Amino acid sequence: MTLAPALVDVGHALEEATGVGRYLLVFALAMIPAIEPFVVIPVAIGLGFDPAATGVAAFAGSATAVGAIVIGHERLTAWWTRRRGGDDLDSSDRYGRARRLWKRYGIVGLSFAGPILAGIHLTALLAVVVGENTRLTVGWLAVGLAVWTVVLVGGSTAGISLLGLR
């Protein structure tokens, strides 16, 4: 699917919604990997949705998806470890050292660059596969997502205003 049909489909779905249902739809669409806030925020604001409510709904939807990915991975890993009888990795090997370096420096950069480069869902999956600290991972991903949400809402609002559409 190319970007143009996705924008039309999202726009059509949002136009059909009314009242609070519009923002619930923004919430749900922000959870879908192919759409995410990078599509739903500009389309919703272009259709005249309240920018602040759109940003909050899109952030909440994406944050919910990120939380589900992180918690799902954590539970799957715990199940797999119990099934296998322990962790196969020794903390003194190269993988252990690389993992410690990643945990120390990598999550912050990934949180800010990942959503724009790979999407928030893939970024969350990569972060949990490489990292171990669930709270740190969720926290930094939420910070990065919040920054991108503010940038998208501000940029969409400014763009609509500059184009004279509102």
C-alpha positions as CSV (number, residue, x, y, z in Angstrom):
1,M,0.0,0.0,0.0
2,T,1.3,3.4,-0.9
3,L,1.0,6.5,1.3
4,A,-1.7,8.2,-0.7
5,P,-4.4,5.5,-0.4
6,A,-3.5,5.1,3.3
7,L,-4.1,8.9,3.9
8,V,-7.4,8.7,2.0
9,D,-8.6,5.7,3.9
10,V,-7.6,7.3,7.3
11,G,-9.1,10.6,6.2
12,H,-12.4,8.9,5.2
13,A,-12.6,6.9,8.4
14,L,-12.0,10.0,10.5
15,E,-14.5,12.1,8.5
16,E,-17.2,9.5,9.2
17,A,-16.7,9.6,12.9
18,T,-18.5,12.1,15.2
19,G,-18.0,13.5,18.7
20,V,-15.8,11.6,21.0
21,G,-15.7,8.7,18.6
22,R,-13.4,10.8,16.4
23,Y,-10.7,10.9,19.1
24,L,-11.3,7.2,20.0
25,L,-10.6,6.5,16.3
26,V,-7.4,8.6,16.4
27,F,-6.4,6.5,19.5
28,A,-7.1,3.2,17.7
29,L,-5.4,4.3,14.4
30,A,-2.3,5.4,16.3
31,M,-1.9,1.9,17.5
32,I,-1.7,0.4,14.0
33,P,1.9,0.1,12.8
34,A,1.3,1.2,9.2
35,I,-0.5,4.3,10.3
36,E,0.9,5.5,13.6
37,P,0.9,9.1,14.7
38,F,2.9,10.2,11.7
39,V,-0.1,9.7,9.5
40,V,-3.1,10.1,11.8
41,I,-2.1,13.4,13.4
42,P,-1.6,15.4,10.2
43,V,-4.8,14.0,8.7
44,A,-6.9,14.6,11.8
45,I,-5.7,18.1,12.2
46,G,-6.2,18.7,8.5
47,L,-9.8,17.6,8.9
48,G,-10.3,20.2,11.7
49,F,-9.9,18.1,14.8
50,D,-8.7,19.9,18.0
51,P,-4.8,19.7,17.9
52,A,-4.4,19.1,21.6
53,A,-7.0,16.4,21.8
54,T,-5.7,14.8,18.7
55,G,-2.1,14.8,20.1
56,V,-3.3,13.3,23.4
57,A,-5.3,10.6,21.7
58,A,-2.5,9.7,19.3
59,F,0.1,9.6,22.1
60,A,-2.2,7.5,24.2
61,G,-2.8,5.0,21.4
62,S,0.9,4.7,20.5
63,A,1.9,4.5,24.2
64,T,-0.6,1.7,24.7
65,A,0.8,-0.2,21.7
66,V,4.4,0.3,23.0
67,G,3.3,-0.9,26.5
68,A,1.7,-4.0,25.0
69,I,4.8,-4.8,23.0
70,V,7.1,-4.4,26.0
71,I,4.9,-6.4,28.4
72,G,4.2,-9.1,25.8
73,H,8.0,-9.5,25.2
74,E,8.7,-9.6,28.9
75,R,6.2,-12.3,29.5
76,L,7.2,-14.3,26.5
77,T,10.9,-14.1,27.5
78,A,10.1,-15.2,31.1
79,W,8.0,-18.1,29.8
80,W,10.8,-19.1,27.5
81,T,13.4,-18.9,30.2
82,R,11.3,-21.1,32.5
83,R,10.8,-23.6,29.7
84,R,14.5,-23.7,28.8
85,G,15.6,-23.9,32.4
86,G,17.5,-20.7,32.7
87,D,19.3,-18.1,30.6
88,D,21.8,-19.4,28.1
89,L,23.9,-16.3,28.0
90,D,26.9,-15.7,30.2
91,S,27.2,-12.1,31.2
92,S,31.0,-12.2,30.6
93,D,30.8,-13.0,26.9
94,R,30.9,-10.5,24.1
95,Y,27.1,-10.4,23.8
96,G,26.8,-9.6,27.5
97,R,29.3,-6.7,27.1
98,A,27.5,-5.4,24.0
99,R,24.2,-5.6,25.8
100,R,25.5,-3.7,28.8
101,L,26.9,-0.9,26.5
102,W,23.6,-0.8,24.6
103,K,21.6,-0.5,27.9
104,R,23.9,2.3,29.1
105,Y,23.9,4.5,25.9
106,G,21.6,3.2,23.3
107,I,18.0,3.5,24.5
108,V,18.0,7.3,24.6
109,G,19.2,7.7,20.9
110,L,16.8,4.9,19.8
111,S,13.8,6.6,21.6
112,F,14.3,9.8,19.6
113,A,15.5,8.5,16.2
114,G,13.6,5.2,16.1
115,P,10.1,6.5,15.7
116,I,10.9,8.6,12.6
117,L,13.3,6.0,11.1
118,A,11.5,2.8,11.7
119,G,8.2,3.6,13.4
120,I,7.4,3.4,17.1
121,H,6.3,-0.3,17.0
122,L,9.5,-1.6,15.5
123,T,11.5,0.7,17.7
124,A,9.8,-0.7,20.8
125,L,10.4,-4.3,19.6
126,L,14.1,-3.6,19.0
127,A,14.4,-1.9,22.4
128,V,13.0,-4.8,24.3
129,V,14.9,-7.4,22.3
130,V,18.2,-5.6,23.1
131,G,17.5,-4.2,26.5
132,E,16.4,-5.7,29.8
133,N,15.1,-2.9,32.0
134,T,11.4,-2.7,31.1
135,R,10.7,0.6,33.0
136,L,13.7,2.4,31.5
137,T,12.7,1.2,28.0
138,V,9.1,2.2,28.4
139,G,10.1,5.5,30.0
140,W,12.5,6.6,27.2
141,L,10.2,5.4,24.4
142,A,7.4,7.4,26.0
143,V,9.6,10.5,26.1
144,G,10.6,10.1,22.5
145,L,7.0,9.5,21.5
146,A,5.9,12.6,23.4
147,V,8.5,14.7,21.7
148,W,7.5,13.5,18.2
149,T,3.8,13.9,19.1
150,V,4.4,17.6,20.0
151,V,6.5,18.1,16.9
152,L,3.8,16.5,14.7
153,V,0.9,18.5,16.3
154,G,2.9,21.7,16.0
155,G,4.1,21.1,12.5
156,S,0.6,20.0,11.3
157,T,-1.1,23.0,12.9
158,A,1.5,25.4,11.4
159,G,1.3,23.8,8.0
160,I,-2.4,24.0,7.9
161,S,-2.2,27.6,9.0
162,L,0.5,28.5,6.4
163,L,-1.6,26.9,3.7
164,G,-4.5,29.0,4.7
165,L,-6.8,26.0,5.2
166,R,-7.9,27.3,8.6
